[in-house]
Amino acid sequence: MSTEEDSAANVAAAGRPLRFAVIGAGMSGILTAIKLQEAGLDDFTIYEKAGRLGGTWRDNRYPGLSCDVPSHLYSYSFALNPGWSRWFSPGAEIQAYFEGIAKTYDVERRIRFNAEVTSATYSNGRWQLEIGDGTSDSVDVVIAATGVLHHPVYPDIEGLDSFAGPCFHSARWQDGLDLAGKRIGIIGTGSTAIQILPAIVDEVAKVSLFQRTAQWILPLPNPAYSEQEKTAFRESSTLMRNTYLHLAERFQNTFARAVVGDAQEMAKLEAACEANLRDNIADEELRRRLTPDYKVACKRLIMSDAFYPAIQQPNAELVTGGIERIEPGGVRTTDGVLHELDVLVLATGFDGHAFMRPMQVTGRDGLTLDDAWADAAEAYRSVALPGFPNFFMLAGPNSPIGNFSLIMISEMQLAYIMQLVELLRRGDAREIAPKADATARFNAAIREAMKGTVWVTGCRSWYLDKNGNPAMWPWTFERFEADMRAPDLTEFELVA
Ligand code: NAP
């Protein structure tokens, strides 16, 4: 073979050279980088708008932060960690895990920090990216790993800006803030507030929790792993893998089934939450005020065995009167009382429907994401969009974000996306996008299935979009696994 023939054969074996942009260096962006490298697809940059990787674990640093998915499950399947300190390890440890993984897999050097992708435009078969620092890039494939719970929601309460002391969203915790001996107000009763209160109650003079809606709480304990247990994990990768699989199976067969219509599993959850409230809140009046008026798990179910003891501490106060306004000295409730405060924490959640925004995405023929999603954020199997060729999402619309470990979900979605990428690499297609009718059918099925889920049984939650449709996965884990096994190419437009 001549040298020329030789190099042509090499190119054919390597396939079409592809350049990728990965947007976001959180859990799914780091995962994408690892898997692209593994596949020999080395030409990529991760664009990260912040100065540090980690996504939600970088942003959230409030006291008491942990993940309520067990740590041995909330791990990459290929990088299990024998050293987790607890069943539900603290946020700082999870952040350190992602930083460690980025080092081990040598992906840190791929990240461009402080580089926000402001626009992505499809033109002449490539995606043209504009970056906030004035630079640009041209890539064949975009993988958006921009996260879900990323944009803080600030409450629309009169006088919010007038508060005299530190006042911040829970995801913008002021590092180094000394709470000792101070009067703290927390607005909200979601997973975040319920983690913060027990973590600070012993150190503060007083903590007032402003509750608009009561929450169901599942009393999960959070024991530490002993040194012996950690050694056992370290010495046996089989033990770690079995633990991961066992936890995944338990999640899938209990909680994940209950929320999508399994009455038996739901009855168990309800009984556990009701017993928790009955057995652990002594005062009848407090119990009444903490009793929700909607079904268990309609809102994201809260896991904590620390909140009920903490709210019954003498220096903790549950305020249910409703907020009239915020004043320099504190929060005035509708009964006219001024709750005097030194620090005000807004644990008021996130916009879970802002996927990829504010980035401007323009697909084929000038179709913008804003137009495509004018009515609702809908995608083909959560990962792709008609009219947006070679553009893929992790944890996109209707991903099972509240049902299982999001790491496992991202891994499965990425494995699916990589099968589509392989078609591009092999030269089977230059452009891949889902068909509009297949996408419409998928979303019609989602809406129909949603009717059987607990999320639409009558409560306000961040799951619901402006039309009242939950941005969730309405089926079982098995259905998700089957959908993600391999793309059905009859549902895609492949342009040669
Ligand atoms: P959230 O669940 O959306 O809760 C926001 C809270 O703020 C709600 O209690 C809401 O009241 C209240 N609120 C909002 N605006 C208000 C206003 N104007 N006046 C009074 N109250 C107001 O937010 P989150 O607690 O940050 O949790 C969000 C999600 O993050 C969780 O559901 C979970 O998926 C994730 N998370 C997970 C963990 C974990 O351990 N894995 C920890 C923290 C967060 P209403 O209920 O009345 O709307």
Boltz pocket constraint, residues with backbone or C-beta under 6 A from the ligand:
constraints:
  - pocket:
      binder: B
      contacts: [[A, 66], [A, 67], [A, 68], [A, 69], [A, 149], [A, 154], [A, 155], [A, 156], [A, 157], [A, 170], [A, 187], [A, 188], [A, 189], [A, 190], [A, 191], [A, 192], [A, 193], [A, 195], [A, 210], [A, 211], [A, 212], [A, 213], [A, 300], [A, 323], [A, 347], [A, 348], [A, 349], [A, 350], [A, 460], [A, 461], [A, 462]]
      max_distance: 6.0
